[in-house]
Amino acid sequence: MDQGADDDRDRKPKKKVGFLGGLLRSGSFAFNKGTKDNKKHTRRVSEGDVTTLRKVRPDPPPRDRARSRRRPRRPDPDPHAGTTAARALKGKGVSVAADDVDDEYDDHAPAAVRVEWPPRGMSADEELPPQHALELICRGASLHKGHKKAVPHAPDSYYTLYATSSGNRGAGSDAANLHDAMAQLMTLRMLGQGHASYPWETLEQPSCAFMYGRRPGTITLNHWASMASVVPPAIALRDAGVEPRPMDLFRIFERLKELQSGLEDDDEGLLYKILYRRILRDPDRMFSPHRTLDKQITDLILVLSRPDWIDFTDPKNHVATRFVFDRGEGGREDRYRTFFHQLLLSLELELRIHSAQHGDWAKEKLLQQIPPTIQWSLALARRWREYVRVDEFGDTPDKIKLRYKLKKRQVKMLKRFAQMMKWPNLGGTLDNLKEKDDAFALDAISSDAFAFFSGLVFPGPSFPFLIMNTLIDLDPDPATDNLALLSHTHPQCGFQYRNSHTYWSASCIVGKVLAPTCRCVGGWVGPGRPTADLGRSQIARIRSRRPRQPRRRMGPEDVESMGERSDPLGPPADTYPIGDYELARPKTDEGFEVDTVRIELLGFRPSATQPSLEEENGNGAGGTGKAAVPQLFDATIQFAIDGLSWPLRLMYDVSFISAWPCSDGPHPLFFDYVYKAIQVDDIVRVRDWGGLYARQRQSATTSARSSPAPPPLPPNGNLDDYYDQLNDEEEQDEEKVLVVEAFGVRDNEVLARAWCSHWGLSAVVADVDKTCMACAIREAYAATLTVVILVDDRLHGDDGNEA
């Protein structure tokens, strides 16, 4: 169908508790098939009357009268959704599963690129049988499937959510390469080596292996779904009263060095003797000694369940080297010894769990039963076993010499990170790095540098701040003293350095919006444009609100119905009319590249509410210094659009999802996936897309203390008629997708993202060279989003992201 004219582009709707149970203190929805009102509506699967969901066009053409099918709508949120089992969607005909089409067509030759619809030789009045419809419509199209999993030892009201995608016949994924993103240490697979194949296989949740999207400043669909998980608070462990044998520093490191050669699991007598004569006490040694691995594992878990060990589930303790960086000086000898005592016990447990005597199935079941506090201690033991070696040891900390297997790789990574970030004092920093490396003093710079170079890094969001703090600590410029309070406990932050560049955490809304014009690596976005609103070298914490999308916010029922709500074929049927589909293609005629948008300035205004005046500086040698807390700012970006200035407030902490790539596109789009396409320079004239704030203003129950709607944008001429047009009933459709064509300069994508943050709308971002417009729109429906941003990186050549 011709998409050239603007009017045509606005589409019309046509069991038994395991052995660990005693450690823990006691403490789904789908769509129903619609009723058969009459013979004309036998293929409708949505609940309720269709006329309440879509406006009926007067006098439709003959082929439109048969369009009684409707794709499943989102069910109304239910407060008890987490405790209700999901019911499978039942329908007539063939249903397309998220993993079926990819396997079915992997061995077939690629189909020809579609340039017209209906296909040549076919009529719009024809109907396709299911198999033929799969070949013509679904080949190479992205498919999405949601997963809901229970949390062990928790009520049914707690769950974790995931999303998996497929169907593009091996054309890639939506996730960034962990090596290229320098994010290898941000994730830890609980069982096995290498990267996780599925997001539920990692210790950290949501999984950082499936966090960053392929496009700068984006996340994956799985991470978006996982953000809606409901996890219980920290589970308290019952103190079993089992104490380990007291051990001094010499005996602890003696055993740590022995374990570098592996566990003595081939000699049951020796293994028992070492554990129960040097480390633990066997309460049943007289009548039933604990010689088997399962009993020894139980004893180690009981000992590690004591409350006096370090709780590594607390994000404040995720820089583990802060407990040992000072080498016990200043009266901290006991903390130093306790840390390595806990490490030894965890390593003994880790090696027994992963013993060759256990099969993978048994290991997986056992790891699922272990409480989170002990799992995080096992993570530290795994990092130690993989990356650290004991060369020398004694009875005092100064006699301990460690060797770091990962140091050479980490030095190269830090150099590449500094170069990609265009660090202002690059020469002096790299010279200092080489000097410290030659002197074997990299672990003596700071606790963050100790963690980074040793590899003792916990999975999760702490790593980006470790690498940036290490770079700052190596920079000899005294101005870096003003940047000492960067912390993963305050991820909504960034800083300006030497008035030359700004750098922003990838979790910060400023970084998410500016990312198209910067590089995104190591969890940081930069170098960004400087600003006059910050000091020469200053940290800025950004205030942003949670998006006000109660109806659009994802829930468990949305994740579980993701496949049905975004199926390329629409609802299951016996036949699929060709007239129910049409090609969705962006405007590519003359003038489709917008070159009238430029970023004018990046603005920051101190927030009316500020944090307390001082906080503890945990980044220094002793970790006890006090420093002024970074200020809290409200961020704005001002654009010049066709000669006029338009400021946009980065008010809401929205997310941008990298679209899953498809192949053999463009794909036909089912008529009930409704959308409206506009060019990016028109986006500032779109106010309150979907009518969220209009409905809130009309509701008498809206709280007076809730976040206000964004202020009106400055008018560009007389826009009353335009706004009246946007406020009609059809534009207030809760599910209708706004497709923003941001082709041209990279500032166009920044404008689209800033507009999303201004209004509180998350979006799917798709490169049309990798994902067709139809697949991007369906992914927005899968993610319950109403905005799609289209870009084309081919227009930028090989220049990479701008500085």
C-alpha positions in Angstrom: 0.0 0.0 0.0 1.3 3.5 -0.9 2.7 5.2 2.2 3.7 8.4 0.5 0.8 10.8 1.5 0.6 11.9 5.0 -3.1 11.0 5.3 -2.5 7.5 4.1 0.3 7.1 6.7 -2.1 7.6 9.6 -3.5 4.1 9.6 -7.1 3.5 10.5 -8.2 0.7 12.8 -9.8 -1.6 10.5 6.2 -29.3 47.3 8.3 -30.5 49.4 10.9 -28.3 51.1 14.6 -29.3 50.6 17.3 -29.6 53.1 17.8 -25.8 53.1 14.3 -25.1 54.1 15.1 -24.9 57.8 17.5 -22.1 57.1 14.8 -19.7 56.0 12.4 -17.9 58.3 8.9 -18.7 57.5 7.6 -15.9 56.5 -1.8 -15.3 35.5 -3.7 -13.8 33.4 -4.5 -14.5 29.7 -7.2 -13.5 27.3 -10.4 -15.4 27.0 -11.7 -16.1 23.5 -14.5 -13.7 22.6 -18.1 -14.9 22.4 -19.6 -15.5 19.0 -22.0 -12.6 18.7 -22.8 -13.4 15.1 -21.3 -15.1 12.1 -19.4 -12.0 11.1 -17.5 -12.0 14.4 -16.5 -15.6 14.7 -12.8 -14.8 14.4 -12.6 -12.1 17.0 -10.6 -13.0 20.1 -10.7 -9.7 22.0 -12.8 -9.4 25.1 -15.8 -7.1 25.0 -17.3 -5.2 22.1 -15.0 -4.2 19.3 -16.7 -0.8 18.9 -15.4 0.2 22.3 -11.8 -0.3 21.2 -11.6 1.1 17.8 -13.6 3.7 15.9 -15.5 2.1 13.0 -14.9 3.8 9.7 -18.0 4.7 7.7 -18.7 2.9 4.5 -15.6 0.7 4.4 -14.5 -0.8 1.2 -15.8 -4.4 0.5 -12.6 -6.1 1.7 -12.7 -4.2 5.0 -16.1 -5.5 5.9 -14.5 -8.9 6.5 -12.1 -7.4 9.0 -13.8 -8.7 12.1 -10.6 -10.1 13.5 -9.0 -8.1 16.3 -5.7 -8.8 18.0 -5.8 -9.5 21.8 -5.9 -6.4 23.9 -4.2 -5.9 27.2 -6.3 -7.1 30.1 -7.2 -4.7 32.8 -4.7 -4.7 35.6 -5.7 -6.9 38.6 -4.1 -6.5 42.0 -4.1 -10.3 42.4 -2.5 -10.9 39.1 0.7 -12.3 40.7 -1.2 -15.1 42.4 -3.3 -16.2 39.5 -2.2 -18.9 37.2 -2.0 -18.0 33.5 -4.5 -19.5 31.1 -3.5 -20.3 27.6 -5.0 -18.3 24.8 -7.4 -20.6 23.0 -8.2 -20.0 19.4 -9.2 -21.6 16.2 -6.6 -22.6 13.7 -2.8 -22.5 13.9 -1.0 -20.5 16.5 2.5 -19.2 15.9 4.9 -19.8 18.8 7.9 -17.6 19.4 10.4 -20.4 18.8 8.7 -22.3 15.9 9.1 -20.2 12.8 12.8 -19.7 13.3 13.5 -23.4 13.4 11.1 -24.2 10.6 12.7 -21.9 8.1 16.4 -22.0 9.0 17.2 -24.5 6.3 15.2 -22.6 3.6 16.7 -20.2 1.1 16.0 -16.5 1.9 12.9 -15.1 0.4 13.0 -12.2 -2.0 12.7 -8.8 -0.5 9.1 -7.6 -0.5 8.6 -4.5 -2.5 4.8 -4.7 -2.9 1.7 -6.0 -1.2 -0.3 -8.0 -2.2 2.5 -10.1 -3.6 2.7 -10.3 -7.4 0.0 -12.5 -8.8 -2.2 -12.3 -5.8 -5.4 -10.3 -5.1 -6.2 -8.5 -1.9 -9.4 -10.6 -1.8 -7.6 -13.9 -1.5 -7.2 -15.8 1.7 -4.0 -17.7 2.7 -3.9 -21.0 4.4 -1.9 -21.1 7.6 1.3 -22.6 6.1 1.3 -20.2 3.2 0.7 -17.3 5.6 3.7 -18.3 7.6 5.9 -18.3 4.5 4.7 -14.9 3.2 4.2 -13.0 6.4 6.3 -14.5 9.2 9.5 -15.5 7.4 12.3 -13.6 9.1 9.9 -11.5 11.3 10.8 -11.0 15.0 8.8 -13.1 17.5 8.6 -12.4 21.2 7.7 -14.6 24.1 7.3 -13.7 27.8 8.2 -15.9 30.7 7.1 -15.7 34.4 9.1 -17.7 37.0 8.5 -18.2 40.7 11.0 -17.0 43.3 12.3 -19.9 45.4 11.2 -19.7 49.1 8.8 -16.9 48.4 5.0 -16.6 48.1 3.2 -16.6 44.8 2.9 -12.8 44.9 6.6 -12.6 44.1 7.9 -13.5 40.6 10.5 -12.7 38.0 9.7 -11.8 34.4 11.7 -12.4 31.2 11.3 -12.0 27.5 13.0 -14.0 24.7 12.9 -13.2 21.0 13.6 -15.2 17.9 12.5 -15.6 14.3 15.1 -13.7 12.4 17.0 -16.7 11.1 20.3 -15.9 13.0 20.4 -12.2 12.0 21.7 -11.2 15.5 20.0 -10.0 18.7 19.1 -6.8 20.4 21.8 -7.1 23.1 25.2 -5.4 23.0 28.3 -7.6 22.7 29.6 -7.9 26.2 33.3 -7.6 25.1 32.6 -4.5 23.0 30.6 -3.0 25.8 33.3 -3.9 28.4 30.7 -5.5 30.5 32.0 -9.0 30.9 32.4 -8.7 34.7 28.9 -7.3 35.1 27.3 -10.7 34.9 28.0 -14.1 36.4 26.5 -17.4 35.2 25.5 -19.5 38.1 26.3 -22.8 36.5 28.8 -23.5 33.8 31.4 -21.3 32.0 31.0 -18.7 29.3 28.1 -16.3 28.8 24.5 -17.2 29.8 22.2 -18.4 27.1 19.1 -17.3 29.0 18.6 -14.3 31.3 17.4 -16.5 34.3 20.8 -18.3 34.3 22.7 -15.4 36.0 23.1 -14.5 39.6 22.3 -10.8 39.2 18.7 -10.0 38.4 17.8 -8.4 36.1 20.5 -10.1 34.2 23.3 -7.7 33.0 24.2 -10.2 30.2 20.9 -9.1 28.6 20.9 -5.5 29.8 22.5 -3.1 27.3 21.0 -2.9 23.9 22.9 -2.8 20.6 22.1 0.9 20.1 23.8 3.4 22.5 21.7 4.3 25.5 19.2 1.5 25.1 18.2 -1.7 26.9 16.9 -5.0 25.7 13.3 -6.1 25.6 14.2 -8.7 28.3 15.5 -6.1 30.6 12.4 -4.0 30.1 10.3 -7.0 31.1 12.5 -7.9 34.0 12.1 -4.4 35.4 8.5 -5.3 36.2 9.5 -8.3 38.3 8.4 -8.4 41.9 11.1 -9.8 44.2 10.9 -10.3 47.9 13.1 -8.3 50.4 16.2 -9.9 51.8 15.4 -13.2 53.3 16.5 -13.5 56.9 18.5 -16.6 57.8 18.0 -18.5 61.0 21.2 -18.7 63.0 21.8 -22.5 63.4 24.3 -21.8 66.1 27.1 -23.6 64.2 30.4 -21.9 64.5 33.6 -22.5 62.5 36.9 -23.3 64.2 38.9 -20.1 64.9 41.6 -19.5 62.3 44.4 -17.0 62.2 45.5 -15.3 59.0 48.3 -17.7 58.4 46.1 -20.8 58.4 43.4 -19.1 56.3 45.9 -18.3 53.5 47.6 -21.6 53.8 44.3 -23.3 52.9 43.5 -20.7 50.2 46.9 -21.5 48.5 46.2 -25.3 48.8 42.8 -24.9 47.1 44.5 -23.3 44.0 45.3 -26.9 43.1 41.7 -28.0 43.4 39.6 -29.8 46.0 40.8 -33.2 47.3 37.4 -34.8 46.4 39.2 -37.9 45.1 40.3 -38.8 48.6 37.3 -38.9 51.0 39.4 -39.4 54.1 41.8 -36.5 53.4 38.9 -34.2 52.5 37.1 -35.0 55.8 40.3 -34.6 57.8 41.1 -31.2 56.3 37.5 -29.8 56.7 36.7 -31.0 60.2 40.1 -30.8 61.9 41.1 -27.3 60.5 38.0 -25.5 59.5 34.7 -26.9 61.0 33.6 -29.2 63.8 31.7 -32.4 63.1 28.9 -32.8 65.6 28.3 -36.4 64.6 32.0 -37.5 64.4 31.5 -40.3 67.0 28.6 -42.2 65.4 28.0 -40.8 61.9 30.9 -38.7 60.6 30.1 -36.3 57.7 32.2 -37.9 55.0 29.9 -37.4 52.1 29.9 -34.1 50.1 26.2 -33.5 50.7 26.6 -33.4 54.5 29.7 -31.3 54.2 27.8 -28.8 52.0 25.0 -28.7 54.6 27.5 -27.9 57.4 29.2 -25.2 55.3 25.8 -23.6 54.6 24.9 -23.7 58.2 28.1 -21.9 59.2 27.8 -19.3 56.4 24.2 -18.6 57.7 25.5 -16.8 60.8 24.5 -13.2 60.8 28.0 -11.9 61.7 29.4 -12.4 58.2 29.4 -9.7 55.6 26.1 -9.4 53.7 27.1 -9.0 50.1 23.5 -8.8 48.9 23.6 -5.2 50.2 24.6 -2.9 47.3 26.7 -0.9 49.7 29.0 -3.9 50.1 29.4 -4.7 46.4 32.9 -3.2 46.3 34.3 -6.0 48.3 37.9 -4.8 48.3 36.9 -1.9 50.6 37.0 -4.4 53.5 40.7 -5.3 52.8 42.2 -2.4 51.0 43.7 -0.8 54.1 45.4 -4.2 55.0 44.0 -4.1 58.5 45.6 -0.8 59.5 44.0 1.5 61.9 42.5 -1.2 64.2 40.8 -3.1 61.3 42.8 -6.3 61.6 39.7 -8.2 62.7 37.7 -7.0 59.6 40.6 -8.0 57.3 40.8 -11.5 58.8 37.0 -12.0 58.9 36.7 -11.1 55.2 39.2 -13.8 54.2 37.7 -16.3 56.6 34.3 -15.9 54.9 36.0 -16.1 51.5 37.7 -19.4 52.5 34.4 -21.0 53.8 32.6 -19.8 50.6 35.4 -21.3 48.4 35.2 -24.6 50.2 31.4 -24.6 49.5 31.8 -23.5 45.9 34.3 -26.3 45.1 32.1 -29.0 46.7 29.0 -27.8 44.8 30.8 -27.9 41.5 32.6 -31.2 42.2 32.8 -33.6 39.3 30.9 -36.1 41.5 27.7 -34.0 40.9 25.8 -33.9 37.6 24.6 -30.6 36.2 21.0 -31.2 37.1 21.9 -31.7 40.7 24.1 -28.6 40.8 21.3 -26.5 39.3 18.7 -27.7 41.8 21.1 -27.2 44.7 22.0 -23.6 43.6 18.4 -22.8 43.4 17.8 -23.8 47.0 20.7 -21.8 48.4 19.7 -18.5 50.0 20.7 -15.3 48.2 23.1 -14.1 50.9 25.2 -17.3 50.5 24.9 -17.2 46.7 26.6 -13.8 46.7 29.4 -15.1 48.9 29.8 -17.9 46.4 30.1 -15.3 43.6 33.0 -13.7 45.4 34.6 -17.2 45.8 34.2 -17.8 42.1 35.9 -14.6 41.2 38.8 -15.4 43.5 39.1 -18.9 42.1 39.2 -17.6 38.6 41.4 -14.5 38.8 43.5 -14.4 42.0 46.5 -16.4 43.2 48.4 -16.4 46.5 52.1 -16.2 45.9 53.3 -15.5 49.5 51.6 -15.4 52.9 52.3 -15.0 56.6 50.7 -14.2 59.9 50.3 -10.4 59.1 48.7 -8.6 56.1 52.0 -7.1 55.0 53.4 -10.5 54.3 50.6 -11.5 51.9 51.4 -11.2 48.2 48.7 -11.7 45.6 48.9 -12.2 41.8 46.1 -11.1 39.5 45.5 -13.2 36.4 43.2 -10.6 34.9 45.5 -7.6 35.4 47.0 -7.5 31.9 43.6 -7.6 30.3 42.2 -5.0 32.6 45.1 -2.6 31.9 44.3 -2.8 28.2 40.6 -2.3 28.8 41.2 0.8 30.9 43.4 2.3 28.1 40.8 1.6 25.5 38.1 3.0 27.8 40.0 6.3 28.3 40.7 6.6 24.6 37.1 6.0 23.6 35.9 8.5 26.2 38.5 11.0 24.8 39.7 11.6 28.4 40.9 15.2 28.7 44.1 14.4 30.5 44.7 11.2 28.5 48.5 11.5 28.3 49.2 12.1 32.0 46.7 9.4 33.0 48.3 6.7 30.8 51.8 7.6 31.9 50.7 7.2 35.5 49.0 3.9 34.7 52.3 2.6 33.2 54.3 3.8 36.2 52.0 2.1 38.7 51.9 -1.1 36.6 55.7 -1.3 36.4 55.9 -0.8 40.2 53.2 -3.6 40.8 51.2 -1.0 42.7 47.9 -1.0 40.8 46.1 -2.5 43.8 47.4 0.2 46.1 45.8 3.2 44.3 42.3 2.9 45.7 39.8 0.2 46.7 37.9 0.6 43.4 41.2 0.2 41.4 42.0 -2.8 43.6 38.7 -4.4 42.6 39.0 -3.5 38.9 42.5 -4.8 38.3 42.1 -7.9 40.5 38.8 -9.0 39.0 37.1 -9.2 42.4 34.1 -7.6 41.0 30.5 -8.5 42.0 28.1 -8.9 39.1 25.6 -6.1 38.8 25.7 -2.3 38.3 28.8 -1.6 40.4 31.3 -2.3 37.6 30.7 0.9 35.5 31.6 3.0 38.6 34.7 0.8 39.3 36.2 1.5 35.9 35.4 5.2 35.9 36.6 5.7 39.5 39.8 3.8 38.6 40.4 6.1 35.6 39.8 9.2 37.9 42.1 7.8 40.6 44.9 7.4 38.0 44.5 10.9 36.7 47.2 13.0 38.4 45.2 16.3 37.9 44.1 17.7 41.3 40.8 18.6 39.8 39.8 14.9 40.0 39.5 15.4 43.8 36.1 16.9 43.0 35.0 13.7 41.4 35.6 11.4 44.3 32.0 10.7 45.2 30.8 8.8 42.1 29.0 5.7 43.5 26.8 2.9 42.1 24.4 3.6 44.9 23.5 6.8 43.1 23.5 5.8 39.4 21.5 8.8 38.2 24.6 10.9 37.9 27.3 12.3 35.6 30.1 14.9 35.8 31.9 17.6 33.9 35.7 17.5 33.7 37.9 20.4 32.8 35.0 22.3 31.1 35.8 20.1 28.1 33.4 17.1 28.2 30.6 15.7 30.3 30.2 12.0 31.1 27.0 10.3 32.1 26.1 7.0 33.6 24.1 4.8 31.1 21.5 4.5 33.8 21.0 8.3 33.9 18.3 9.9 31.8 20.8 12.5 30.5 23.0 9.7 29.3 20.1 7.8 27.7 19.1 10.9 25.7 22.5 12.1 24.6 23.8 8.6 23.8 23.2 8.9 20.0 25.8 11.7 19.8 28.3 9.9 22.1 30.0 6.6 22.7 28.5 4.1 25.1 31.0 1.7 26.7 31.6 0.4 30.1 28.2 1.6 31.3 29.1 5.2 30.5 28.0 7.7 27.8 30.5 10.2 26.6 32.1 12.4 25.8 29.1 14.7 25.9 28.9 18.4 25.3 30.0 20.7 28.1 27.6 23.0 30.0 28.0 26.4 31.7 25.7 25.4 34.5 28.2 23.1 36.1 31.6 23.9 37.6 34.9 23.2 35.8 35.0 19.7 37.4 31.8 18.8 39.1 29.5 15.8 39.8 25.8 16.3 39.1 23.1 14.0 40.4 20.0 14.2 38.2 16.5 14.3 39.6 14.0 12.4 37.5 10.5 11.0 38.1 9.1 7.6 37.4 7.0 7.7 34.3 3.3 8.1 35.1 1.9 5.2 33.0 -0.2 3.1 35.4 -2.3 1.6 32.5 0.7 1.1 30.2 3.1 -0.2 32.8 4.0 -3.8 32.2 2.6 -6.5 34.5 2.9 -10.3 34.6 -0.2 -10.7 32.5 1.3 -8.5 29.8 4.5 -10.5 29.8 2.8 -13.8 29.6 0.5 -12.6 26.7 3.4 -10.9 24.8 3.5 -13.5 22.1 -0.3 -13.4 21.3 -0.5 -9.6 21.4 2.4 -9.1 19.0 1.9 -12.1 16.6 2.7 -11.2 13.0 -0.4 -13.0 11.8 -2.7 -11.5 14.3 -5.2 -13.8 16.1 -5.2 -17.5 15.1 -7.6 -18.4 12.2 -8.4 -21.0 9.6 -7.4 -18.6 6.8 -5.7 -15.3 6.7 -7.1 -12.7 4.2 -4.3 -10.8 2.3 -6.4 -7.7 2.7 -5.8 -7.8 6.4 -2.1 -6.9 5.9 -0.2 -4.1 4.3 3.4 -3.0 4.1 4.5 -0.4 6.6 7.4 1.6 5.3 8.8 4.9 6.4 8.9 7.9 4.1 11.9 7.7 1.8 11.1 10.2 -0.9 12.7 13.6 -1.3 13.2 15.4 2.0 12.9 12.5 4.3 16.2 13.4 6.0 15.6 16.2 8.5 18.5 18.6 8.7 16.8 21.5 10.6 17.4 20.1 14.2 20.4 21.0 16.3 21.2 20.7 20.0 21.7 24.3 21.3 22.6 23.7 24.9 22.5 21.4 27.9 21.1 23.0 30.9 21.0 22.2 34.6 19.1 23.9 37.4 19.7 23.1 41.1 16.7 21.2 42.5 14.7 22.7 45.3 15.3 19.7 47.4 19.0 18.7 48.1 20.5 15.7 49.9 22.2 16.0 53.2 25.4 18.1 53.3 27.9 15.3 53.9 28.3 11.7 53.3 31.0 9.1 53.8 33.6 8.9 51.1 34.2 5.2 50.6 36.5 5.6 47.6 39.6 6.7 49.5 42.3 4.6 51.1 40.7 4.4 54.4 37.1 4.9 53.3 36.3 7.2 56.2 36.7 10.7 54.7 33.8 13.1 54.6 33.1 15.2 51.5 30.3 17.5 50.3 27.5 15.6 48.7 27.0 16.3 44.9 24.2 18.6 44.1 20.8 17.5 42.7 19.9 19.1 39.4 16.9 19.2 37.0 18.2 18.7 33.4 16.9 20.3 30.2 18.0 20.2 26.6 17.3 23.1 24.3 17.0 22.5 20.5 17.0 24.8 17.5 14.3 23.5 15.2 14.0 25.4 11.9 15.4 28.5 13.5 13.3 28.4 16.7 14.4 27.4 20.2 12.5 24.5 21.9 13.5 23.6 25.5 12.6 20.1 26.7 12.8 19.0 30.3 14.3 15.6 31.0 11.7 15.1 33.6 11.0 11.4 33.5 13.4 8.5 33.7 12.1 6.6 30.7 13.8 3.7 28.9 14.7 3.1 25.2 14.5 -0.4 23.9 16.8 -1.6 21.1 14.6 -3.3 18.5 15.2 -7.0 17.8 16.7 -7.3 14.2 14.6 -9.0 11.6 15.5 -10.5 8.2 13.8 -10.7 4.8 11.9 -7.5 5.4 10.0 -5.3 5.1 7.2 -7.5 6.6 3.5 -7.0 6.1 1.7 -5.5 9.2 -1.6 -6.8 10.4 -4.3 -4.1 10.1 -5.1 -3.9 13.9 -1.6 -2.8 14.8 -2.5 0.9 14.4 0.1 3.7 14.3 0.7 7.2 13.1 4.0 8.2 11.5 5.5 11.7 11.7 8.8 13.3 10.9 11.0 14.2 13.9 10.8 18.0 13.4 7.0 17.7 14.0 7.3 15.9 17.3 7.4 19.0 19.5 3.9 19.7 18.2 2.6 16.4 19.6 1.3 16.9 23.1 0.1 14.2 25.5 0.3 11.3 23.1 -2.3 8.7 24.1 -4.2 11.3 26.3 -2.5 10.1 29.6 -2.6 13.6 31.2 -5.9 14.5 29.7 -7.5 11.4 31.4 -5.8 12.3 34.6 -7.1 15.8 34.6 -10.6 14.5 33.9 -10.4 12.0 36.8 -11.7 13.2 40.1 -9.5 10.7 42.0 -6.2 12.2 40.8 -4.0 13.0 43.7 -3.1 16.6 44.2 0.4 15.6 45.3 1.1 13.5 42.2 3.7 14.5 39.6 2.4 17.3 37.4 2.0 17.0 33.6 4.9 18.6 31.7 4.5 22.3 31.0 3.2 23.3 27.6 5.9 23.5 24.9 6.5 26.9 23.4 4.3 27.4 20.4 5.8 27.6 16.9 3.2 29.8 15.3 -0.6 29.2 15.6 -1.0 25.5 16.5 -4.5 25.6 17.8 -5.9 23.8 14.8 -3.1 21.2 15.0 -3.7 20.5 18.6 -7.5 20.3 18.1 -6.8 17.6 15.5 -4.5 15.7 17.8 -7.1 15.7 20.6 -9.8 13.9 18.7 -11.0 10.6 19.9 -8.9 8.5 17.6 -5.6 10.1 18.8 -6.4 9.2 22.4 -6.2 5.4 21.6 -4.2 3.9 24.5 -2.4 1.4 22.2 -1.9 3.4 19.1 1.8 3.8 18.3 3.5 7.0 17.3 6.3 6.3 14.8 8.9 9.1 14.8 11.1 9.1 11.7 14.3 10.5 12.9 16.4 10.1 9.8 19.3 12.5 9.2 21.7 14.0 11.8 22.1 12.3 15.1 20.5 15.3 16.9 17.2 14.1 15.4 17.3 11.0 17.6 18.3 13.0 20.6 15.3 15.3 20.0 13.0 12.3 19.9 14.4 10.8 23.1 14.2 14.1 24.9 10.6 14.5 23.9 9.9 11.0 25.3 11.6 12.0 28.6 9.6 15.3 28.7 6.3 13.5 28.4 7.2 10.3 30.3 7.0 7.8 27.3 9.4 5.0 26.9 10.1 4.0 23.3 11.5 1.3 20.9 14.4 2.5 18.8 14.9 0.7 15.5 17.5 1.0 12.8 15.5 0.4 9.6 18.6 -1.3 8.0 18.3 -4.0 10.6 14.6 -3.9 11.7 11.7 -3.2 9.5 9.0 -0.7 10.5 6.4 -3.4 11.0 8.5 -5.5 13.3 9.4 -2.4 15.4 5.7 -1.5 15.7 4.9 -5.1 16.9 7.7 -5.0 19.4 6.2 -1.8 20.8 2.9 -3.6 21.2 4.8 -6.5 22.9 6.4 -4.1 25.3 3.2 -2.2 25.9 4.8 1.0 24.6 3.3 3.6 22.3 6.4 5.2 20.7 8.8 3.9 18.1 11.8 5.9 16.9 13.2 5.0 13.5 16.8 5.8 12.5 19.1 4.8 9.7 22.8 4.4 10.5 23.6 4.1 6.9 23.2 7.8 6.5 26.2 8.4 8.8 28.6 6.1 7.0 31.5 4.8 9.1 32.0 7.9 11.2 30.9 6.3 14.4 29.2 8.3 17.1 30.0 12.0 17.2 32.1 13.4 20.1 
